[in-house]
Amino acid sequence: MALAGYRDALAEIDRLPGNYVLVAEYDRQIVAFTQLLAYRQLHERGARVAQLTNLHVAEPYRSTGIGNLLLDHAARRAMELGCRRLQVLASTTASDEHLFWERSGFIQLDRGYVRALG
């Protein structure tokens, strides 16, 4: 995606309530980021939930704890927003990624689907 595409995406995210980009910085550089979406569901009596759309950590900073710090920040933010659950969209094939989520207290669900549009 060209730089203009990122700018457009960030501007739209900034305008939408319950939609956040969280970043981790090191030495004045962004080294990790995630997008947090907080919304109400119709089931579970209208409970609020939060969803992370992945968590990206730059290669040199993996296994340094920065991803965990960003995840903890996202979880705190979700609780501040009144969310009862934090869920994540993650790769189904990356075993090291699965270990990260499981060590972080997430439970892998055995089903789910995604449909590409366009």
CORCOR-V286179 format. One line per field, one symbol per residue. phi: phi as a letter, one per 30 degrees, with the letter a starting at -180 (. if undefined). psi: psi as a letter, one per 40 degrees, with the letter a starting at -180 (. if undefined). burial: # if it has 24 or more other ideal C-beta (glycine too) atoms within 12 Angstrom, else .. Layout:
# CORCOR-V286179
phi = ???
psi = ???
burial = ???
This chain:
# CORCOR-V286179
phi = .dedddddddddeddcdibbccbccbhibdcaabccccaccddhhiddbbbccibcbeedcdicjddddddddddddddddidcbbbbcbeccddddededdddjdcddcalbbbdcj
psi = hidddddddddddddhiehihhihihffiheiiihhhhiiidifffihiihhgihhhideeifeedddddddddddddddeeieihiihiiedhdddddddddeeihhieiiiihhh.
burial = ..................######......#########........#####.####...#....######.###.##..#.#.####.#......#..##..#.#............
